[in-house]
Amino acid sequence: MFNIVGHKKIWFTISILLVGAALVSIALFRFQLSAEFAGGTLWEFTVPGQNLSSADVQSEFVNNLHIVDAQTNYDPTNQSFLVRFGTVNEVAHQADLTALTAQWPSFQELSFQSISPSVGSGLLDNAIIAIILVLVGISLYIAFAFRKASRPISSWKYGWITLLTLFHDVSIPAGMLALLGHFAHVQIDSDFIVALLVVMGFSVHDTIVVFDRIRENLLNQRGKVPFATIVNNSVNQTLARSINTSLTLILVLLAIYFVGPADLQYFVLTLLVGVTTGIYSSIFIASPALVVVSPKDER
């Protein structure tokens, strides 16, 4: 049996370093917002039979269409180009479409979206509100669900610790995206928000499994063994299940990351990092934190 609670200082130190690095990354580099949030244009198209590179398309947009802020990406899976630039109206869109069709007769437009900065800002605000509401809702539910396990610690502390672990699981992949945005020009969009919500759902599910076993053991063993021993035993009893369940998900995400479509690569990467940190926090952070907030005589 692993003495997970006994080495809680090691686990807490690792988490503090990771979360601290993530927050520093976000503060220094901030997020590279996509056109969906910051406003702008997303134009996806393909040019069959031309054997074009991203540099060729970039040159066409900058030199001939005079769109100097264009950023070009190529998706080898769909053999399509995705170009991001500032907001344009429909008249300019049709003019650029005519020019590109004249330059490349096989040009085929797949999608065109132009979002004003005000609309993008509203979408970002709604995304932030959604994350906050999920965090608060989960914490309140945990506090209510564990009201019968109010000794030796209050049920609301279960909710606060769950909130803490969710912040831990969300901040680390967010810091990674801020870092990638600075060095690899990776932009965040609604997929990133969806990924964070999925991470929170997976993390709280894993945490509830451990907490529920602690609640069962508390009802059966309260007063017979120290609270720290009950928590450590409960974590060990659910350890194999947590690892096996999480490992199957990680294997699926790895497969999607390496052989899936390129436009889902960073979405899957966010899930991979978030799920991994969620496993860690459920086992090594949430449960030992219960011991830390319990009365000294119960430890």
DOLO-430377 format. One record per residue (C-alpha): residue number from 1; residue in one letter; x, y, z. Coordinates in steps of 0.2 Angstrom, whole numbers, plus 5000, padded with zeros to 4 digits. Example, Ala and Ser with C-alpha at 12.3 -4.5 7.8 and 13.67 -1.06 7.14 Angstrom:
REM residues 2
(node 1; "A"; (5062; 4978; 5039))
(node 2; "S"; (5068; 4995; 5036))
END
This chain:
REM residues 299
(node 1; "M"; (5000; 5000; 5000))
(node 2; "F"; (5007; 5017; 4995))
(node 3; "N"; (5008; 5031; 5008))
(node 4; "I"; (5001; 5044; 4997))
(node 5; "V"; (4995; 5055; 5011))
(node 6; "G"; (5012; 5054; 5021))
(node 7; "H"; (5021; 5061; 5006))
(node 8; "K"; (5009; 5075; 5003))
(node 9; "K"; (5022; 5089; 5004))
(node 10; "I"; (5031; 5082; 4988))
(node 11; "W"; (5014; 5081; 4978))
(node 12; "F"; (5009; 5099; 4984))
(node 13; "T"; (5027; 5106; 4979))
(node 14; "I"; (5026; 5098; 4962))
(node 15; "S"; (5008; 5106; 4959))
(node 16; "I"; (5014; 5123; 4965))
(node 17; "L"; (5028; 5123; 4953))
(node 18; "L"; (5017; 5118; 4938))
(node 19; "V"; (5003; 5130; 4942))
(node 20; "G"; (5016; 5144; 4946))
(node 21; "A"; (5024; 5141; 4929))
(node 22; "A"; (5007; 5141; 4921))
(node 23; "L"; (5002; 5157; 4929))
(node 24; "V"; (5018; 5166; 4925))
(node 25; "S"; (5017; 5160; 4907))
(node 26; "I"; (4999; 5167; 4905))
(node 27; "A"; (5004; 5184; 4914))
(node 28; "L"; (5020; 5186; 4902))
(node 29; "F"; (5013; 5180; 4886))
(node 30; "R"; (4994; 5180; 4887))
(node 31; "F"; (4984; 5171; 4875))
(node 32; "Q"; (4984; 5173; 4856))
(node 33; "L"; (4966; 5175; 4853))
(node 34; "S"; (4958; 5168; 4836))
(node 35; "A"; (4947; 5178; 4825))
(node 36; "E"; (4932; 5170; 4834))
(node 37; "F"; (4936; 5179; 4850))
(node 38; "A"; (4947; 5194; 4844))
(node 39; "G"; (4937; 5198; 4828))
(node 40; "G"; (4944; 5195; 4811))
(node 41; "T"; (4942; 5183; 4796))
(node 42; "L"; (4945; 5164; 4794))
(node 43; "W"; (4946; 5159; 4776))
(node 44; "E"; (4948; 5140; 4772))
(node 45; "F"; (4951; 5135; 4754))
(node 46; "T"; (4959; 5122; 4743))
(node 47; "V"; (4968; 5123; 4726))
(node 48; "P"; (4969; 5106; 4718))
(node 49; "G"; (4983; 5102; 4706))
(node 50; "Q"; (4994; 5118; 4710))
(node 51; "N"; (5006; 5111; 4723))
(node 52; "L"; (5006; 5127; 4733))
(node 53; "S"; (5015; 5129; 4749))
(node 54; "S"; (5010; 5140; 4764))
(node 55; "A"; (5024; 5153; 4759))
(node 56; "D"; (5016; 5154; 4741))
(node 57; "V"; (4999; 5158; 4748))
(node 58; "Q"; (5006; 5170; 4761))
(node 59; "S"; (5015; 5179; 4747))
(node 60; "E"; (4999; 5180; 4736))
(node 61; "F"; (4989; 5188; 4751))
(node 62; "V"; (5002; 5200; 4756))
(node 63; "N"; (5009; 5206; 4739))
(node 64; "N"; (4994; 5204; 4727))
(node 65; "L"; (4979; 5206; 4739))
(node 66; "H"; (4988; 5218; 4750))
(node 67; "I"; (4982; 5209; 4766))
(node 68; "V"; (4998; 5212; 4776))
(node 69; "D"; (4992; 5204; 4792))
(node 70; "A"; (4987; 5187; 4784))
(node 71; "Q"; (4993; 5171; 4793))
(node 72; "T"; (4993; 5155; 4783))
(node 73; "N"; (4992; 5137; 4789))
(node 74; "Y"; (4991; 5121; 4779))
(node 75; "D"; (4981; 5106; 4784))
(node 76; "P"; (4989; 5090; 4775))
(node 77; "T"; (4974; 5079; 4780))
(node 78; "N"; (4961; 5089; 4770))
(node 79; "Q"; (4975; 5097; 4758))
(node 80; "S"; (4967; 5114; 4762))
(node 81; "F"; (4974; 5131; 4768))
(node 82; "L"; (4967; 5142; 4782))
(node 83; "V"; (4971; 5160; 4781))
(node 84; "R"; (4968; 5172; 4796))
(node 85; "F"; (4967; 5191; 4794))
(node 86; "G"; (4957; 5206; 4799))
(node 87; "T"; (4939; 5209; 4797))
(node 88; "V"; (4933; 5213; 4779))
(node 89; "N"; (4916; 5216; 4772))
(node 90; "E"; (4907; 5205; 4759))
(node 91; "V"; (4912; 5217; 4744))
(node 92; "A"; (4931; 5215; 4749))
(node 93; "H"; (4928; 5196; 4751))
(node 94; "Q"; (4921; 5195; 4733))
(node 95; "A"; (4935; 5205; 4726))
(node 96; "D"; (4948; 5194; 4734))
(node 97; "L"; (4939; 5179; 4728))
(node 98; "T"; (4939; 5185; 4710))
(node 99; "A"; (4957; 5189; 4711))
(node 100; "L"; (4962; 5172; 4718))
(node 101; "T"; (4951; 5163; 4706))
(node 102; "A"; (4960; 5172; 4692))
(node 103; "Q"; (4977; 5168; 4699))
(node 104; "W"; (4973; 5149; 4702))
(node 105; "P"; (4958; 5143; 4691))
(node 106; "S"; (4956; 5128; 4702))
(node 107; "F"; (4953; 5138; 4718))
(node 108; "Q"; (4939; 5131; 4729))
(node 109; "E"; (4932; 5140; 4744))
(node 110; "L"; (4927; 5129; 4758))
(node 111; "S"; (4922; 5142; 4771))
(node 112; "F"; (4923; 5160; 4775))
(node 113; "Q"; (4919; 5168; 4792))
(node 114; "S"; (4922; 5187; 4796))
(node 115; "I"; (4918; 5192; 4814))
(node 116; "S"; (4918; 5209; 4821))
(node 117; "P"; (4928; 5213; 4836))
(node 118; "S"; (4913; 5217; 4846))
(node 119; "V"; (4905; 5200; 4842))
(node 120; "G"; (4921; 5191; 4846))
(node 121; "S"; (4923; 5200; 4863))
(node 122; "G"; (4905; 5195; 4867))
(node 123; "L"; (4909; 5176; 4863))
(node 124; "L"; (4924; 5177; 4874))
(node 125; "D"; (4915; 5185; 4889))
(node 126; "N"; (4902; 5171; 4887))
(node 127; "A"; (4915; 5158; 4887))
(node 128; "I"; (4923; 5165; 4903))
(node 129; "I"; (4906; 5165; 4912))
(node 130; "A"; (4902; 5147; 4907))
(node 131; "I"; (4918; 5141; 4915))
(node 132; "I"; (4915; 5151; 4931))
(node 133; "L"; (4897; 5144; 4932))
(node 134; "V"; (4903; 5127; 4929))
(node 135; "L"; (4916; 5129; 4943))
(node 136; "V"; (4904; 5136; 4955))
(node 137; "G"; (4890; 5123; 4951))
(node 138; "I"; (4902; 5109; 4954))
(node 139; "S"; (4908; 5115; 4970))
(node 140; "L"; (4890; 5118; 4977))
(node 141; "Y"; (4885; 5101; 4971))
(node 142; "I"; (4900; 5092; 4980))
(node 143; "A"; (4896; 5102; 4996))
(node 144; "F"; (4878; 5096; 4995))
(node 145; "A"; (4882; 5078; 4990))
(node 146; "F"; (4894; 5075; 5005))
(node 147; "R"; (4884; 5083; 5018))
(node 148; "K"; (4882; 5066; 5027))
(node 149; "A"; (4901; 5066; 5028))
(node 150; "S"; (4902; 5082; 5038))
(node 151; "R"; (4914; 5075; 5051))
(node 152; "P"; (4928; 5077; 5054))
(node 153; "I"; (4928; 5091; 5041))
(node 154; "S"; (4913; 5101; 5035))
(node 155; "S"; (4905; 5096; 5018))
(node 156; "W"; (4908; 5113; 5011))
(node 157; "K"; (4927; 5110; 5012))
(node 158; "Y"; (4925; 5095; 5000))
(node 159; "G"; (4918; 5108; 4988))
(node 160; "W"; (4932; 5120; 4990))
(node 161; "I"; (4945; 5107; 4988))
(node 162; "T"; (4936; 5101; 4972))
(node 163; "L"; (4937; 5119; 4966))
(node 164; "L"; (4955; 5120; 4970))
(node 165; "T"; (4959; 5104; 4960))
(node 166; "L"; (4949; 5110; 4945))
(node 167; "F"; (4959; 5127; 4945))
(node 168; "H"; (4974; 5116; 4946))
(node 169; "D"; (4968; 5105; 4931))
(node 170; "V"; (4963; 5120; 4920))
(node 171; "S"; (4978; 5132; 4924))
(node 172; "I"; (4991; 5120; 4918))
(node 173; "P"; (4985; 5117; 4900))
(node 174; "A"; (4980; 5135; 4899))
(node 175; "G"; (4998; 5140; 4903))
(node 176; "M"; (5004; 5128; 4890))
(node 177; "L"; (4993; 5136; 4877))
(node 178; "A"; (4999; 5153; 4882))
(node 179; "L"; (5017; 5147; 4880))
(node 180; "L"; (5013; 5139; 4863))
(node 181; "G"; (5004; 5155; 4857))
(node 182; "H"; (5020; 5165; 4860))
(node 183; "F"; (5033; 5153; 4852))
(node 184; "A"; (5022; 5144; 4840))
(node 185; "H"; (5008; 5157; 4836))
(node 186; "V"; (4995; 5145; 4842))
(node 187; "Q"; (4978; 5154; 4844))
(node 188; "I"; (4964; 5149; 4856))
(node 189; "D"; (4946; 5147; 4850))
(node 190; "S"; (4930; 5139; 4856))
(node 191; "D"; (4938; 5122; 4855))
(node 192; "F"; (4950; 5127; 4869))
(node 193; "I"; (4935; 5132; 4880))
(node 194; "V"; (4927; 5115; 4876))
(node 195; "A"; (4943; 5106; 4880))
(node 196; "L"; (4944; 5115; 4897))
(node 197; "L"; (4926; 5110; 4901))
(node 198; "V"; (4929; 5092; 4896))
(node 199; "V"; (4944; 5092; 4907))
(node 200; "M"; (4934; 5099; 4922))
(node 201; "G"; (4921; 5086; 4919))
(node 202; "F"; (4933; 5072; 4919))
(node 203; "S"; (4943; 5078; 4934))
(node 204; "V"; (4928; 5080; 4945))
(node 205; "H"; (4922; 5063; 4940))
(node 206; "D"; (4938; 5055; 4946))
(node 207; "T"; (4939; 5066; 4962))
(node 208; "I"; (4921; 5061; 4966))
(node 209; "V"; (4926; 5042; 4965))
(node 210; "V"; (4939; 5045; 4978))
(node 211; "F"; (4929; 5056; 4989))
(node 212; "D"; (4914; 5044; 4989))
(node 213; "R"; (4926; 5030; 4995))
(node 214; "I"; (4932; 5041; 5009))
(node 215; "R"; (4914; 5044; 5013))
(node 216; "E"; (4910; 5026; 5014))
(node 217; "N"; (4925; 5022; 5025))
(node 218; "L"; (4921; 5036; 5036))
(node 219; "L"; (4904; 5030; 5040))
(node 220; "N"; (4911; 5012; 5044))
(node 221; "Q"; (4927; 5017; 5052))
(node 222; "R"; (4925; 5034; 5060))
(node 223; "G"; (4932; 5034; 5078))
(node 224; "K"; (4942; 5017; 5075))
(node 225; "V"; (4957; 5024; 5065))
(node 226; "P"; (4964; 5041; 5061))
(node 227; "F"; (4956; 5051; 5047))
(node 228; "A"; (4973; 5052; 5038))
(node 229; "T"; (4973; 5033; 5038))
(node 230; "I"; (4955; 5032; 5031))
(node 231; "V"; (4960; 5044; 5017))
(node 232; "N"; (4976; 5035; 5012))
(node 233; "N"; (4967; 5018; 5012))
(node 234; "S"; (4953; 5025; 5002))
(node 235; "V"; (4965; 5032; 4989))
(node 236; "N"; (4974; 5015; 4987))
(node 237; "Q"; (4957; 5006; 4985))
(node 238; "T"; (4952; 5017; 4970))
(node 239; "L"; (4970; 5019; 4963))
(node 240; "A"; (4969; 5005; 4951))
(node 241; "R"; (4952; 5010; 4944))
(node 242; "S"; (4957; 5028; 4942))
(node 243; "I"; (4973; 5023; 4933))
(node 244; "N"; (4965; 5010; 4922))
(node 245; "T"; (4951; 5021; 4917))
(node 246; "S"; (4962; 5036; 4913))
(node 247; "L"; (4975; 5026; 4904))
(node 248; "T"; (4962; 5020; 4891))
(node 249; "L"; (4957; 5038; 4888))
(node 250; "I"; (4975; 5044; 4886))
(node 251; "L"; (4978; 5030; 4873))
(node 252; "V"; (4963; 5036; 4863))
(node 253; "L"; (4969; 5054; 4864))
(node 254; "L"; (4986; 5049; 4859))
(node 255; "A"; (4980; 5040; 4844))
(node 256; "I"; (4969; 5055; 4838))
(node 257; "Y"; (4984; 5067; 4841))
(node 258; "F"; (4996; 5058; 4830))
(node 259; "V"; (4984; 5052; 4816))
(node 260; "G"; (4969; 5063; 4818))
(node 261; "P"; (4965; 5079; 4808))
(node 262; "A"; (4977; 5093; 4810))
(node 263; "D"; (4964; 5106; 4815))
(node 264; "L"; (4961; 5095; 4831))
(node 265; "Q"; (4979; 5094; 4836))
(node 266; "Y"; (4979; 5107; 4849))
(node 267; "F"; (4962; 5103; 4855))
(node 268; "V"; (4967; 5085; 4859))
(node 269; "L"; (4984; 5091; 4866))
(node 270; "T"; (4974; 5102; 4878))
(node 271; "L"; (4964; 5087; 4883))
(node 272; "L"; (4979; 5076; 4885))
(node 273; "V"; (4988; 5088; 4897))
(node 274; "G"; (4972; 5092; 4906))
(node 275; "V"; (4967; 5074; 4909))
(node 276; "T"; (4984; 5069; 4915))
(node 277; "T"; (4984; 5083; 4927))
(node 278; "G"; (4967; 5078; 4932))
(node 279; "I"; (4973; 5061; 4936))
(node 280; "Y"; (4987; 5068; 4947))
(node 281; "S"; (4976; 5080; 4956))
(node 282; "S"; (4962; 5067; 4960))
(node 283; "I"; (4975; 5055; 4968))
(node 284; "F"; (4989; 5066; 4975))
(node 285; "I"; (4981; 5083; 4978))
(node 286; "A"; (4962; 5082; 4982))
(node 287; "S"; (4963; 5068; 4995))
(node 288; "P"; (4979; 5074; 5005))
(node 289; "A"; (4971; 5091; 5005))
(node 290; "L"; (4957; 5084; 5015))
(node 291; "V"; (4969; 5079; 5028))
(node 292; "V"; (4977; 5096; 5029))
(node 293; "V"; (4961; 5105; 5032))
(node 294; "S"; (4955; 5092; 5045))
(node 295; "P"; (4957; 5095; 5064))
(node 296; "K"; (4974; 5090; 5071))
(node 297; "D"; (4967; 5078; 5083))
(node 298; "E"; (4959; 5068; 5069))
(node 299; "R"; (4975; 5066; 5059))
END
